[in-house]
């Protein structure tokens, strides 16, 4: 995570996003839950329908992807992404997007293994920190 972000900020934002989706369910915002063999939840993916900035076309966006720490590296994330892709294809979306922190190399490696690639880079300049130049 960038040094000017906190884990708490990320968790709070993702909790609020999931809470909004649960409070007002929509076919455009599905929540997929992965379970283990005993039916216990081990991860989830929240999708949203976004509009592409360049074309105006609707597309699928993985808003939140969470895998239980004990299940990391066991294919849960890959399964959730495959489910997200199937949902997007069924709806006729031309592509699916997601965001990931540049420093999150483990997640980026997974995304690249399943066919995601970078399109644009978002640059951020925190204004409450000194800038040398």
MODELLER restraints for C-alpha pairs under 7 A, 6 or more apart:
rsr = mdl.restraints
at = mdl.atoms
rsr.add(forms.Gaussian(group=physical.xy_distance, feature=features.Distance(at['CA:1:A'], at['CA:101:A']), mean=6.15, stdev=0.5))
rsr.add(forms.Gaussian(group=physical.xy_distance, feature=features.Distance(at['CA:1:A'], at['CA:103:A']), mean=5.93, stdev=0.5))
rsr.add(forms.Gaussian(group=physical.xy_distance, feature=features.Distance(at['CA:1:A'], at['CA:104:A']), mean=6.96, stdev=0.5))
rsr.add(forms.Gaussian(group=physical.xy_distance, feature=features.Distance(at['CA:14:A'], at['CA:64:A']), mean=6.59, stdev=0.5))
rsr.add(forms.Gaussian(group=physical.xy_distance, feature=features.Distance(at['CA:21:A'], at['CA:29:A']), mean=6.69, stdev=0.5))
rsr.add(forms.Gaussian(group=physical.xy_distance, feature=features.Distance(at['CA:28:A'], at['CA:48:A']), mean=5.87, stdev=0.5))
rsr.add(forms.Gaussian(group=physical.xy_distance, feature=features.Distance(at['CA:28:A'], at['CA:49:A']), mean=5.53, stdev=0.5))
rsr.add(forms.Gaussian(group=physical.xy_distance, feature=features.Distance(at['CA:29:A'], at['CA:46:A']), mean=6.85, stdev=0.5))
rsr.add(forms.Gaussian(group=physical.xy_distance, feature=features.Distance(at['CA:29:A'], at['CA:47:A']), mean=5.23, stdev=0.5))
rsr.add(forms.Gaussian(group=physical.xy_distance, feature=features.Distance(at['CA:29:A'], at['CA:48:A']), mean=4.50, stdev=0.5))
rsr.add(forms.Gaussian(group=physical.xy_distance, feature=features.Distance(at['CA:29:A'], at['CA:49:A']), mean=6.63, stdev=0.5))
rsr.add(forms.Gaussian(group=physical.xy_distance, feature=features.Distance(at['CA:30:A'], at['CA:46:A']), mean=5.98, stdev=0.5))
rsr.add(forms.Gaussian(group=physical.xy_distance, feature=features.Distance(at['CA:30:A'], at['CA:47:A']), mean=5.49, stdev=0.5))
rsr.add(forms.Gaussian(group=physical.xy_distance, feature=features.Distance(at['CA:31:A'], at['CA:44:A']), mean=6.87, stdev=0.5))
rsr.add(forms.Gaussian(group=physical.xy_distance, feature=features.Distance(at['CA:31:A'], at['CA:45:A']), mean=5.74, stdev=0.5))
rsr.add(forms.Gaussian(group=physical.xy_distance, feature=features.Distance(at['CA:31:A'], at['CA:46:A']), mean=4.48, stdev=0.5))
rsr.add(forms.Gaussian(group=physical.xy_distance, feature=features.Distance(at['CA:31:A'], at['CA:47:A']), mean=6.41, stdev=0.5))
rsr.add(forms.Gaussian(group=physical.xy_distance, feature=features.Distance(at['CA:32:A'], at['CA:44:A']), mean=5.40, stdev=0.5))
rsr.add(forms.Gaussian(group=physical.xy_distance, feature=features.Distance(at['CA:32:A'], at['CA:45:A']), mean=5.21, stdev=0.5))
rsr.add(forms.Gaussian(group=physical.xy_distance, feature=features.Distance(at['CA:32:A'], at['CA:46:A']), mean=6.44, stdev=0.5))
rsr.add(forms.Gaussian(group=physical.xy_distance, feature=features.Distance(at['CA:33:A'], at['CA:41:A']), mean=6.50, stdev=0.5))
rsr.add(forms.Gaussian(group=physical.xy_distance, feature=features.Distance(at['CA:33:A'], at['CA:43:A']), mean=5.88, stdev=0.5))
rsr.add(forms.Gaussian(group=physical.xy_distance, feature=features.Distance(at['CA:33:A'], at['CA:44:A']), mean=4.27, stdev=0.5))
rsr.add(forms.Gaussian(group=physical.xy_distance, feature=features.Distance(at['CA:33:A'], at['CA:45:A']), mean=6.63, stdev=0.5))
rsr.add(forms.Gaussian(group=physical.xy_distance, feature=features.Distance(at['CA:34:A'], at['CA:41:A']), mean=5.70, stdev=0.5))
rsr.add(forms.Gaussian(group=physical.xy_distance, feature=features.Distance(at['CA:34:A'], at['CA:42:A']), mean=5.65, stdev=0.5))
rsr.add(forms.Gaussian(group=physical.xy_distance, feature=features.Distance(at['CA:34:A'], at['CA:43:A']), mean=5.13, stdev=0.5))
rsr.add(forms.Gaussian(group=physical.xy_distance, feature=features.Distance(at['CA:34:A'], at['CA:44:A']), mean=5.80, stdev=0.5))
rsr.add(forms.Gaussian(group=physical.xy_distance, feature=features.Distance(at['CA:34:A'], at['CA:76:A']), mean=6.98, stdev=0.5))
rsr.add(forms.Gaussian(group=physical.xy_distance, feature=features.Distance(at['CA:34:A'], at['CA:80:A']), mean=6.96, stdev=0.5))
rsr.add(forms.Gaussian(group=physical.xy_distance, feature=features.Distance(at['CA:35:A'], at['CA:41:A']), mean=4.26, stdev=0.5))
rsr.add(forms.Gaussian(group=physical.xy_distance, feature=features.Distance(at['CA:35:A'], at['CA:42:A']), mean=5.31, stdev=0.5))
rsr.add(forms.Gaussian(group=physical.xy_distance, feature=features.Distance(at['CA:36:A'], at['CA:42:A']), mean=6.35, stdev=0.5))
rsr.add(forms.Gaussian(group=physical.xy_distance, feature=features.Distance(at['CA:42:A'], at['CA:67:A']), mean=6.00, stdev=0.5))
rsr.add(forms.Gaussian(group=physical.xy_distance, feature=features.Distance(at['CA:42:A'], at['CA:68:A']), mean=5.16, stdev=0.5))
rsr.add(forms.Gaussian(group=physical.xy_distance, feature=features.Distance(at['CA:42:A'], at['CA:71:A']), mean=6.72, stdev=0.5))
rsr.add(forms.Gaussian(group=physical.xy_distance, feature=features.Distance(at['CA:43:A'], at['CA:66:A']), mean=5.22, stdev=0.5))
rsr.add(forms.Gaussian(group=physical.xy_distance, feature=features.Distance(at['CA:43:A'], at['CA:67:A']), mean=4.11, stdev=0.5))
rsr.add(forms.Gaussian(group=physical.xy_distance, feature=features.Distance(at['CA:43:A'], at['CA:68:A']), mean=5.67, stdev=0.5))
rsr.add(forms.Gaussian(group=physical.xy_distance, feature=features.Distance(at['CA:43:A'], at['CA:76:A']), mean=6.88, stdev=0.5))
rsr.add(forms.Gaussian(group=physical.xy_distance, feature=features.Distance(at['CA:44:A'], at['CA:65:A']), mean=5.93, stdev=0.5))
rsr.add(forms.Gaussian(group=physical.xy_distance, feature=features.Distance(at['CA:44:A'], at['CA:66:A']), mean=5.40, stdev=0.5))
rsr.add(forms.Gaussian(group=physical.xy_distance, feature=features.Distance(at['CA:44:A'], at['CA:67:A']), mean=6.63, stdev=0.5))
rsr.add(forms.Gaussian(group=physical.xy_distance, feature=features.Distance(at['CA:44:A'], at['CA:80:A']), mean=6.86, stdev=0.5))
rsr.add(forms.Gaussian(group=physical.xy_distance, feature=features.Distance(at['CA:45:A'], at['CA:62:A']), mean=6.83, stdev=0.5))
rsr.add(forms.Gaussian(group=physical.xy_distance, feature=features.Distance(at['CA:45:A'], at['CA:64:A']), mean=5.58, stdev=0.5))
rsr.add(forms.Gaussian(group=physical.xy_distance, feature=features.Distance(at['CA:45:A'], at['CA:65:A']), mean=4.47, stdev=0.5))
rsr.add(forms.Gaussian(group=physical.xy_distance, feature=features.Distance(at['CA:45:A'], at['CA:66:A']), mean=6.46, stdev=0.5))
rsr.add(forms.Gaussian(group=physical.xy_distance, feature=features.Distance(at['CA:45:A'], at['CA:80:A']), mean=6.19, stdev=0.5))
rsr.add(forms.Gaussian(group=physical.xy_distance, feature=features.Distance(at['CA:46:A'], at['CA:62:A']), mean=6.06, stdev=0.5))
rsr.add(forms.Gaussian(group=physical.xy_distance, feature=features.Distance(at['CA:46:A'], at['CA:63:A']), mean=5.56, stdev=0.5))
rsr.add(forms.Gaussian(group=physical.xy_distance, feature=features.Distance(at['CA:46:A'], at['CA:64:A']), mean=5.06, stdev=0.5))
rsr.add(forms.Gaussian(group=physical.xy_distance, feature=features.Distance(at['CA:46:A'], at['CA:65:A']), mean=6.55, stdev=0.5))
rsr.add(forms.Gaussian(group=physical.xy_distance, feature=features.Distance(at['CA:47:A'], at['CA:60:A']), mean=6.73, stdev=0.5))
rsr.add(forms.Gaussian(group=physical.xy_distance, feature=features.Distance(at['CA:47:A'], at['CA:61:A']), mean=5.52, stdev=0.5))
rsr.add(forms.Gaussian(group=physical.xy_distance, feature=features.Distance(at['CA:47:A'], at['CA:62:A']), mean=4.58, stdev=0.5))
rsr.add(forms.Gaussian(group=physical.xy_distance, feature=features.Distance(at['CA:47:A'], at['CA:63:A']), mean=5.41, stdev=0.5))
rsr.add(forms.Gaussian(group=physical.xy_distance, feature=features.Distance(at['CA:48:A'], at['CA:60:A']), mean=5.92, stdev=0.5))
rsr.add(forms.Gaussian(group=physical.xy_distance, feature=features.Distance(at['CA:48:A'], at['CA:61:A']), mean=5.17, stdev=0.5))
rsr.add(forms.Gaussian(group=physical.xy_distance, feature=features.Distance(at['CA:48:A'], at['CA:62:A']), mean=6.48, stdev=0.5))
rsr.add(forms.Gaussian(group=physical.xy_distance, feature=features.Distance(at['CA:48:A'], at['CA:63:A']), mean=6.35, stdev=0.5))
rsr.add(forms.Gaussian(group=physical.xy_distance, feature=features.Distance(at['CA:49:A'], at['CA:58:A']), mean=6.40, stdev=0.5))
rsr.add(forms.Gaussian(group=physical.xy_distance, feature=features.Distance(at['CA:49:A'], at['CA:59:A']), mean=5.67, stdev=0.5))
rsr.add(forms.Gaussian(group=physical.xy_distance, feature=features.Distance(at['CA:49:A'], at['CA:60:A']), mean=4.81, stdev=0.5))
rsr.add(forms.Gaussian(group=physical.xy_distance, feature=features.Distance(at['CA:49:A'], at['CA:61:A']), mean=6.00, stdev=0.5))
rsr.add(forms.Gaussian(group=physical.xy_distance, feature=features.Distance(at['CA:50:A'], at['CA:58:A']), mean=5.52, stdev=0.5))
rsr.add(forms.Gaussian(group=physical.xy_distance, feature=features.Distance(at['CA:50:A'], at['CA:59:A']), mean=5.41, stdev=0.5))
rsr.add(forms.Gaussian(group=physical.xy_distance, feature=features.Distance(at['CA:50:A'], at['CA:60:A']), mean=6.15, stdev=0.5))
rsr.add(forms.Gaussian(group=physical.xy_distance, feature=features.Distance(at['CA:50:A'], at['CA:61:A']), mean=6.36, stdev=0.5))
rsr.add(forms.Gaussian(group=physical.xy_distance, feature=features.Distance(at['CA:51:A'], at['CA:57:A']), mean=5.47, stdev=0.5))
rsr.add(forms.Gaussian(group=physical.xy_distance, feature=features.Distance(at['CA:51:A'], at['CA:58:A']), mean=4.41, stdev=0.5))
rsr.add(forms.Gaussian(group=physical.xy_distance, feature=features.Distance(at['CA:51:A'], at['CA:59:A']), mean=6.11, stdev=0.5))
rsr.add(forms.Gaussian(group=physical.xy_distance, feature=features.Distance(at['CA:52:A'], at['CA:58:A']), mean=6.09, stdev=0.5))
rsr.add(forms.Gaussian(group=physical.xy_distance, feature=features.Distance(at['CA:52:A'], at['CA:59:A']), mean=6.70, stdev=0.5))
rsr.add(forms.Gaussian(group=physical.xy_distance, feature=features.Distance(at['CA:58:A'], at['CA:93:A']), mean=6.57, stdev=0.5))
rsr.add(forms.Gaussian(group=physical.xy_distance, feature=features.Distance(at['CA:59:A'], at['CA:93:A']), mean=4.95, stdev=0.5))
rsr.add(forms.Gaussian(group=physical.xy_distance, feature=features.Distance(at['CA:59:A'], at['CA:94:A']), mean=6.27, stdev=0.5))
rsr.add(forms.Gaussian(group=physical.xy_distance, feature=features.Distance(at['CA:59:A'], at['CA:95:A']), mean=5.75, stdev=0.5))
rsr.add(forms.Gaussian(group=physical.xy_distance, feature=features.Distance(at['CA:59:A'], at['CA:96:A']), mean=5.95, stdev=0.5))
rsr.add(forms.Gaussian(group=physical.xy_distance, feature=features.Distance(at['CA:60:A'], at['CA:88:A']), mean=5.71, stdev=0.5))
rsr.add(forms.Gaussian(group=physical.xy_distance, feature=features.Distance(at['CA:60:A'], at['CA:93:A']), mean=6.41, stdev=0.5))
rsr.add(forms.Gaussian(group=physical.xy_distance, feature=features.Distance(at['CA:60:A'], at['CA:95:A']), mean=6.56, stdev=0.5))
rsr.add(forms.Gaussian(group=physical.xy_distance, feature=features.Distance(at['CA:60:A'], at['CA:96:A']), mean=4.60, stdev=0.5))
rsr.add(forms.Gaussian(group=physical.xy_distance, feature=features.Distance(at['CA:60:A'], at['CA:97:A']), mean=6.37, stdev=0.5))
rsr.add(forms.Gaussian(group=physical.xy_distance, feature=features.Distance(at['CA:61:A'], at['CA:96:A']), mean=5.40, stdev=0.5))
rsr.add(forms.Gaussian(group=physical.xy_distance, feature=features.Distance(at['CA:61:A'], at['CA:97:A']), mean=4.64, stdev=0.5))
rsr.add(forms.Gaussian(group=physical.xy_distance, feature=features.Distance(at['CA:61:A'], at['CA:98:A']), mean=5.57, stdev=0.5))
rsr.add(forms.Gaussian(group=physical.xy_distance, feature=features.Distance(at['CA:62:A'], at['CA:97:A']), mean=6.20, stdev=0.5))
rsr.add(forms.Gaussian(group=physical.xy_distance, feature=features.Distance(at['CA:62:A'], at['CA:98:A']), mean=4.96, stdev=0.5))
rsr.add(forms.Gaussian(group=physical.xy_distance, feature=features.Distance(at['CA:63:A'], at['CA:98:A']), mean=6.47, stdev=0.5))
rsr.add(forms.Gaussian(group=physical.xy_distance, feature=features.Distance(at['CA:67:A'], at['CA:76:A']), mean=6.69, stdev=0.5))
rsr.add(forms.Gaussian(group=physical.xy_distance, feature=features.Distance(at['CA:67:A'], at['CA:77:A']), mean=6.37, stdev=0.5))
rsr.add(forms.Gaussian(group=physical.xy_distance, feature=features.Distance(at['CA:88:A'], at['CA:96:A']), mean=6.95, stdev=0.5))
